[in-house]
Amino acid sequence: MALQSEIIEGNPIGNGLDFFRASFNSMCQKKDIPCPPDACSLDALGKLSDDDLQNLTLDLLAALQGLHVSRLLPSSSRGKNLLGDLVRLISAVNSNDFDFDRIRPLLTTVLDRKPDNEIWDQVYDVVTESTPPPRPIASSVLQTPPRRNTSSLPNSSEYRKHVNNLLKEELGPMYTGLSDFHERFFGRVAGLKAASEAVFAQCQQGSYPLYAEGAWREWPANANQDLVLGWFANVSDKLADWAAREPAAPTYRRRPLTQPNKPIDGSKAPRKMDVGFMRDPEVNTGSRHRWSQILVPGELKSNPAADKSGETKYDLGRYVREVFAAQESRRFVLGFTLCGAFMRVWEFDRLGGIASLKFNINEDGLQFVSTILGFLWMNEEELGFDPTIIAEDGRQVVKIERNGQTDRLVIDGRMRRDPCIAGRATICWKAHLEKNPQTPLVIKDSWQYTERAEEGEMLREATDKGVVNVARYYHHETVQVVGTDDDVQKNVRKGLDVTTAENYKPGSLMSRSISVINASWKGRNSMASRKRSPSPTDAPLPPSKRSCSGSSTRASSNLLPNRVHRRVVLCDYGEPIYKASSRSALLAALEGCIEGHESLLKAGFLHRDVSINNLMINEDNSNPSWPSFLIDLDLAIKVQRDGASGAMGKTGTRAFMAIGALLGEQHSFMHDLESFFWVLFWICIHYDGPGNEREVTQFDNWNYVDMKELAKLKLGTVSNEVIFQDTTREFFTEYYSPFTPWVNMLRRVVFPNNGKWERENMALYSQMREILQEARRAFHTEP
């Protein structure tokens, strides 16, 4: 069967959409709206009413439906083809509650005559977001519905077009127009209300007031970006200076940063930011700054209509992702957009993004002053930093309650950070007990769906059962902030109800996510949340009795997805397997991790996320950790269980997922063993020596392509020995090319008869270990 890209290339759109473009131009002419090529298509679309957009969208979808290629392209779900998806989308667009922000990127892409592949990518984005999945829901989806985020990009250069698409999928629906937003996030800032009123009054005084006759002096009438940036920096500086004289002014000082043409240091790919606020008071236009200094990012658009554009919020989202990645203790990030004179404040967290009502900064000068002073005056906790990570004497300390006493853990350094906004956002620190510095520990923080069983409980049970080569349990807890469980809905978002948002639709993706969770929890007992017992000597609860933080919320009729902040402390510390000091050490570590996976399975757990970052090696003789071991049971499940967790997420890291898992099969230990193969294959291509990483575009694209297409790419790679050997000769690095014979032997046992396995085979564990042992004997002379 032809790949999607081949179908698109072999069936060009040509002039098939010219009638739609003519219809758009005619509509603009009737309304005296400048249209391309004389104006940006996004600007022109922003001036059309919803009725106009509905008619325009129906014209486009009819044109797409009339293209023969729509019958050849695969469905985004389980339909016959893309044509069926378009038919369902037309029905949705023709309803009264369709959100036209979803369609703007597609309209813009077509009007700007982008390449065919970009147009069809946008079509798939729209039909996927707008069309509910078929019912009944597949068991594999109920296990852990597949969803990607921007943290799962191994060996990727993070091109903007790739990150943009993943970011949209990661953030999902974002809700705007929450009327209580400003009060919840700014209302508790000490002295802000009185200071804002005093400073705004000062703005209106003098012979040449800063604010007069319902507008800010020298505000650029056309909202030109460069002029607005200069105006914004000047006004913010004056507001900051006046506010510093107020009695309640904090001792720390912040300033705006306005360097839209200079990349900010600290990101994997070059990233620029329009405007923002940072902690360094010595901001000057000639200096370079880092994402670790940015406290509040901002995005400027000259067109007021851009406030409704999806691209605006995703532009801001890219900045927010860099802030999260650079600042390891951020629980949430505040930001803002300024489109023309319309300002909106945003909050991004591990569920996505929400925003305030928009306001006109000229018509509501006091609100503008209060917002700017709020960004300048908020303390670090109010800006989203984790107050449980305590800065003390030049070091960071975390306190835990264990066995009835308080332990102080000193953080030695960061080991791992998942660079994403919405998701588990796992971060790991190497640490030690303050009273026992010789024993290394690992602190792992992550944001878990409340429907998932706790990783800490599974680790404790696995440790009690004597599982080998899996990170051993020390402690776990739900993080407490402001005296309560740190979750997104109640704690981070301070109880804001997204169902009151201006753009909330009962049929949104979030509502459909709720239906998935409800379906999987049907028939289960909902138990009241209880405090986790930190003692490792307590007997683990059976799966059916586990409490889940926020279970009372699940029982409510207004159920919303939620994530809770969990902390696990482990006894084993190491490095990712690709940092092995020699080829022999890598092979031994891989063998040990496979043994650990089998031991974990015998204890009743299936890992489900075998990847290069979850396989660890310890080559330090003074480190009492396992020589090699598995980590991260976030996606693990009990092998014997009654039903699915209902939690949304992925069933593995995309580049290492088994072919069957990509196709939606019920997850088996066989899929994990196949993932071990893909890990070794990936390392041989992407690492030319210990930790010496390189990018290989052909395989980096595995991070981005459709799951079914990726399954076909992988199957095509391993289904023919000649093709596989050609691939290894072309792409294996010089350092790992000697592995080729043994990687091919692994291919033969993992893919019997040159295809996807058909039945489970417990003997595969020993077969894979024997091949690795044989390979290791060939490299026994290495240190």
Number of C-alpha atoms within 10 A of each C-alpha: 6 11 15 18 14 11 16 18 12 10 14 15 19 8 8 13 20 16 13 22 21 12 15 25 17 14 16 19 12 8 10 9 17 16 20 17 9 7 11 14 20 22 20 19 23 19 18 17 9 15 11 15 21 21 14 20 22 18 19 23 19 16 15 21 19 14 16 13 19 21 15 17 20 22 19 22 15 12 13 14 17 24 23 18 25 22 14 15 20 20 12 16 20 13 10 9 13 20 18 17 16 18 22 23 20 22 24 19 20 22 23 15 14 11 12 18 15 15 20 21 13 22 23 19 19 20 24 18 18 22 19 15 15 10 6 6 13 14 16 17 20 20 22 20 21 19 15 24 24 25 23 18 23 20 18 20 16 17 11 13 10 17 20 18 17 21 24 21 18 22 23 18 20 20 21 23 19 20 17 15 23 19 11 14 19 20 15 13 17 16 16 23 17 14 22 24 15 15 23 22 13 15 23 15 12 8 6 10 14 18 19 14 10 11 15 19 16 12 19 17 10 12 19 15 18 16 14 23 21 13 17 17 17 12 21 18 16 15 21 21 13 18 23 20 12 16 10 14 19 16 7 13 16 18 20 30 26 22 21 18 10 17 17 21 15 16 19 11 13 13 18 16 22 22 24 22 23 24 18 17 13 10 17 14 9 8 9 12 19 15 24 19 15 24 26 23 27 25 22 29 20 19 21 20 18 23 22 15 20 17 17 17 20 17 18 21 27 20 24 27 21 23 27 25 22 19 16 22 16 19 24 24 22 22 24 22 26 26 23 23 23 22 23 23 22 26 22 26 27 26 22 21 23 22 25 22 18 19 17 18 20 19 15 12 19 19 19 19 24 24 20 19 24 24 23 26 27 19 15 12 14 20 22 20 18 19 17 17 16 13 11 9 7 6 12 16 20 17 14 18 15 16 14 9 8 10 15 15 24 24 21 16 13 14 17 16 19 20 22 26 30 24 26 23 24 21 20 21 21 22 26 21 18 14 11 9 12 12 17 19 25 26 25 20 24 21 26 26 27 23 24 21 23 25 21 24 25 22 27 22 22 24 19 16 14 13 21 21 26 28 27 26 24 21 23 28 22 22 20 16 16 9 7 11 20 22 27 23 21 16 16 21 20 13 13 18 17 20 15 15 19 14 19 19 18 11 13 19 17 17 18 14 19 20 15 18 22 15 14 20 18 10 8 10 12 17 16 13 15 12 11 14 18 19 15 18 10 10 12 17 12 9 14 11 11 16 21 22 28 23 17 13 18 22 15 9 7 11 16 18 19 21 25 26 24 23 22 22 24 22 19 27 28 23 17 21 28 29 21 21 16 16 22 20 24 23 24 21 28 26 24 24 28 25 22 21 27 23 19 23 18 14 18 17 22 22 25 27 27 30 25 22 18 17 27 29 27 23 16 11 8 9 15 14 23 22 21 31 30 31 23 19 21 20 22 18 22 15 15 10 11 10 13 19 21 24 27 23 19 19 26 24 22 25 23 27 30 30 23 20 25 21 16 17 15 14 20 16 20 22 26 24 21 25 27 27 21 22 21 23 20 22 24 24 23 24 21 17 19 16 15 10 15 15 14 14 11 8 17 19 14 21 22 18 16 13 19 19 18 23 20 17 16 18 18 14 17 21 18 13 14 10 13 18 17 12 14 21 13 11 18 22 18 13 15 20 17 16 21 18 13 17 22 18 15 23 22 16 16 26 17 13 11 16 16 17 17 10 7 11 11 11 8 16 18 14 15 22 20 14 17 23 16 12 21 21 11 12 16 11 8 11 9
